[in-house]
Amino acid sequence: MSDLIRDIMAFDQFCALIGNIKMVKMTKLIKLSVILGIISLTACSTLDKVKDVNLWPFGNGADAPRVYRPANSTEYACEKGKKFYIRTLDNGANVWLMLSDREVLLPKVGSEKVYSNGISRLDMTGAEVSLEASPENRYIGCKVVPINNK
């Protein structure tokens, strides 16, 4: 019986020793976590002092934005900041109209420079071009935007 008690006490001491080792490792881990947390917080707070650092790899941002113009087209700028593009096809028999949300083919109607598909109507007879894409979507006072080759 005394051997059994001695074995139980030895096992109990062994468990206490293992617990102390785990406790030491845990407190070191907690201290290390706190130190790393403080370091990362101080590093973040100093980033606002660093100015004029550009990490964007695709240019410095000061470059002029690229202007998209479909190939072989003419850009028209209208009132209220609206714009569209036209590509003349078949020696003027048709025009390809390019809006921001869709593209449509408009055949010539009659002998004047008027193009329509029954829904949209493009009138190029005067000094200014007008376009009625739908009854509620009109482009008025449109003028050709010159190509700016630099």
C-alpha beads as a LAMMPS data file, in Angstrom:
LAMMPS data file: protein, C-alpha beads

150 atoms
149 bonds

1 atom types
1 bond types

-500.0 500.0 xlo xhi
-500.0 500.0 ylo yhi
-500.0 500.0 zlo zhi

Masses

1 110.0

Atoms # bond

1 1 1 0.000 0.000 0.000
2 1 1 2.805 2.425 0.803
3 1 1 4.317 1.797 -2.658
4 1 1 1.032 2.761 -4.192
5 1 1 0.900 6.003 -2.186
6 1 1 4.521 6.745 -3.082
7 1 1 3.755 6.162 -6.789
8 1 1 0.714 8.403 -6.619
9 1 1 2.740 11.172 -4.946
10 1 1 5.520 10.811 -7.525
11 1 1 3.001 11.012 -10.336
12 1 1 1.429 14.071 -8.692
13 1 1 4.841 15.774 -8.471
14 1 1 5.549 14.866 -12.082
15 1 1 2.241 16.453 -13.154
16 1 1 3.017 19.577 -11.132
17 1 1 6.442 19.806 -12.797
18 1 1 4.866 19.456 -16.271
19 1 1 2.288 22.119 -15.344
20 1 1 5.059 24.511 -14.269
21 1 1 6.906 23.966 -17.552
22 1 1 3.696 24.634 -19.493
23 1 1 3.058 27.732 -17.340
24 1 1 6.553 29.087 -18.043
25 1 1 6.098 28.511 -21.766
26 1 1 2.654 30.130 -21.669
27 1 1 3.833 33.254 -19.839
28 1 1 6.725 33.647 -22.275
29 1 1 4.285 33.292 -25.149
30 1 1 1.949 35.888 -23.616
31 1 1 4.832 38.324 -23.041
32 1 1 6.057 37.813 -26.600
33 1 1 2.522 38.409 -27.963
34 1 1 2.159 41.628 -25.963
35 1 1 5.556 42.901 -27.136
36 1 1 4.793 42.099 -30.788
37 1 1 1.384 43.765 -30.468
38 1 1 2.912 46.951 -29.072
39 1 1 5.563 47.011 -31.798
40 1 1 2.965 46.593 -34.559
41 1 1 0.781 49.354 -33.094
42 1 1 3.664 51.789 -32.893
43 1 1 4.708 50.904 -36.431
44 1 1 1.211 51.722 -37.703
45 1 1 1.125 55.025 -35.894
46 1 1 4.341 56.196 -37.574
47 1 1 3.027 55.526 -41.109
48 1 1 1.040 58.762 -41.098
49 1 1 4.313 60.670 -40.738
50 1 1 5.707 59.123 -43.928
51 1 1 4.566 61.205 -46.887
52 1 1 5.188 61.027 -50.625
53 1 1 5.617 57.261 -50.686
54 1 1 3.934 55.672 -53.670
55 1 1 3.716 51.896 -53.569
56 1 1 1.538 51.702 -56.681
57 1 1 3.615 49.913 -59.354
58 1 1 1.698 51.239 -62.385
59 1 1 2.897 54.825 -62.643
60 1 1 2.970 57.722 -60.248
61 1 1 -0.673 58.760 -60.558
62 1 1 0.263 62.163 -61.982
63 1 1 0.138 60.816 -65.518
64 1 1 -2.840 61.975 -67.540
65 1 1 -5.543 59.318 -67.752
66 1 1 -5.809 57.519 -71.034
67 1 1 -8.590 58.745 -73.239
68 1 1 -10.495 55.922 -74.849
69 1 1 -11.580 56.566 -78.378
70 1 1 -12.844 53.699 -80.538
71 1 1 -10.807 53.157 -83.689
72 1 1 -11.897 55.064 -86.815
73 1 1 -14.532 57.023 -84.915
74 1 1 -15.423 60.654 -84.339
75 1 1 -16.185 61.879 -80.832
76 1 1 -19.050 64.296 -80.228
77 1 1 -19.425 66.330 -77.025
78 1 1 -22.920 67.559 -76.187
79 1 1 -24.703 69.699 -73.621
80 1 1 -24.908 68.409 -70.035
81 1 1 -21.557 66.632 -70.443
82 1 1 -22.914 63.878 -72.657
83 1 1 -20.803 62.340 -75.411
84 1 1 -20.960 59.646 -78.074
85 1 1 -18.880 58.268 -80.930
86 1 1 -19.764 57.732 -84.589
87 1 1 -18.056 55.571 -87.170
88 1 1 -19.160 56.140 -90.778
89 1 1 -19.649 52.944 -92.802
90 1 1 -20.377 52.084 -96.447
91 1 1 -19.464 55.533 -97.823
92 1 1 -21.959 57.272 -95.550
93 1 1 -24.857 54.844 -96.102
94 1 1 -24.715 53.783 -92.425
95 1 1 -23.215 54.990 -89.180
96 1 1 -22.203 52.933 -86.176
97 1 1 -23.337 54.827 -83.072
98 1 1 -21.408 54.123 -79.847
99 1 1 -22.977 55.289 -76.588
100 1 1 -21.698 54.586 -73.107
101 1 1 -24.177 51.746 -72.594
102 1 1 -24.749 50.341 -76.100
103 1 1 -23.798 50.396 -79.775
104 1 1 -26.246 50.439 -82.694
105 1 1 -26.195 50.598 -86.470
106 1 1 -28.168 53.512 -87.933
107 1 1 -28.959 53.415 -91.670
108 1 1 -29.311 56.631 -93.653
109 1 1 -32.865 57.903 -94.111
110 1 1 -33.481 59.830 -97.339
111 1 1 -30.901 61.988 -99.060
112 1 1 -30.053 64.204 -96.056
113 1 1 -27.532 63.341 -93.344
114 1 1 -30.195 61.819 -91.105
115 1 1 -29.766 58.304 -89.736
116 1 1 -32.374 56.226 -87.915
117 1 1 -33.246 52.664 -87.014
118 1 1 -36.807 53.499 -85.990
119 1 1 -35.828 53.982 -82.329
120 1 1 -32.768 56.237 -82.358
121 1 1 -32.402 59.228 -84.683
122 1 1 -29.156 61.039 -85.529
123 1 1 -29.416 64.372 -87.349
124 1 1 -26.143 65.631 -88.862
125 1 1 -27.624 68.232 -91.256
126 1 1 -26.798 71.422 -89.325
127 1 1 -23.671 72.863 -87.765
128 1 1 -24.508 71.018 -84.568
129 1 1 -25.412 67.358 -84.421
130 1 1 -28.387 66.109 -82.421
131 1 1 -29.201 62.585 -81.335
132 1 1 -32.386 61.192 -79.896
133 1 1 -31.402 57.789 -78.484
134 1 1 -34.852 57.419 -76.929
135 1 1 -37.689 59.884 -76.185
136 1 1 -36.228 60.595 -72.740
137 1 1 -32.540 60.435 -73.724
138 1 1 -31.568 63.319 -76.033
139 1 1 -28.168 64.641 -77.006
140 1 1 -28.417 68.298 -78.055
141 1 1 -25.815 70.828 -79.249
142 1 1 -23.215 68.178 -80.105
143 1 1 -19.935 69.216 -81.679
144 1 1 -16.957 67.271 -82.949
145 1 1 -14.146 66.887 -80.407
146 1 1 -10.806 67.427 -82.159
147 1 1 -8.240 64.655 -81.909
148 1 1 -5.410 65.730 -79.650
149 1 1 -2.300 63.843 -80.791
150 1 1 0.617 64.407 -78.477

Bonds

1 1 1 2
2 1 2 3
3 1 3 4
4 1 4 5
5 1 5 6
6 1 6 7
7 1 7 8
8 1 8 9
9 1 9 10
10 1 10 11
11 1 11 12
12 1 12 13
13 1 13 14
14 1 14 15
15 1 15 16
16 1 16 17
17 1 17 18
18 1 18 19
19 1 19 20
20 1 20 21
21 1 21 22
22 1 22 23
23 1 23 24
24 1 24 25
25 1 25 26
26 1 26 27
27 1 27 28
28 1 28 29
29 1 29 30
30 1 30 31
31 1 31 32
32 1 32 33
33 1 33 34
34 1 34 35
35 1 35 36
36 1 36 37
37 1 37 38
38 1 38 39
39 1 39 40
40 1 40 41
41 1 41 42
42 1 42 43
43 1 43 44
44 1 44 45
45 1 45 46
46 1 46 47
47 1 47 48
48 1 48 49
49 1 49 50
50 1 50 51
51 1 51 52
52 1 52 53
53 1 53 54
54 1 54 55
55 1 55 56
56 1 56 57
57 1 57 58
58 1 58 59
59 1 59 60
60 1 60 61
61 1 61 62
62 1 62 63
63 1 63 64
64 1 64 65
65 1 65 66
66 1 66 67
67 1 67 68
68 1 68 69
69 1 69 70
70 1 70 71
71 1 71 72
72 1 72 73
73 1 73 74
74 1 74 75
75 1 75 76
76 1 76 77
77 1 77 78
78 1 78 79
79 1 79 80
80 1 80 81
81 1 81 82
82 1 82 83
83 1 83 84
84 1 84 85
85 1 85 86
86 1 86 87
87 1 87 88
88 1 88 89
89 1 89 90
90 1 90 91
91 1 91 92
92 1 92 93
93 1 93 94
94 1 94 95
95 1 95 96
96 1 96 97
97 1 97 98
98 1 98 99
99 1 99 100
100 1 100 101
101 1 101 102
102 1 102 103
103 1 103 104
104 1 104 105
105 1 105 106
106 1 106 107
107 1 107 108
108 1 108 109
109 1 109 110
110 1 110 111
111 1 111 112
112 1 112 113
113 1 113 114
114 1 114 115
115 1 115 116
116 1 116 117
117 1 117 118
118 1 118 119
119 1 119 120
120 1 120 121
121 1 121 122
122 1 122 123
123 1 123 124
124 1 124 125
125 1 125 126
126 1 126 127
127 1 127 128
128 1 128 129
129 1 129 130
130 1 130 131
131 1 131 132
132 1 132 133
133 1 133 134
134 1 134 135
135 1 135 136
136 1 136 137
137 1 137 138
138 1 138 139
139 1 139 140
140 1 140 141
141 1 141 142
142 1 142 143
143 1 143 144
144 1 144 145
145 1 145 146
146 1 146 147
147 1 147 148
148 1 148 149
149 1 149 150
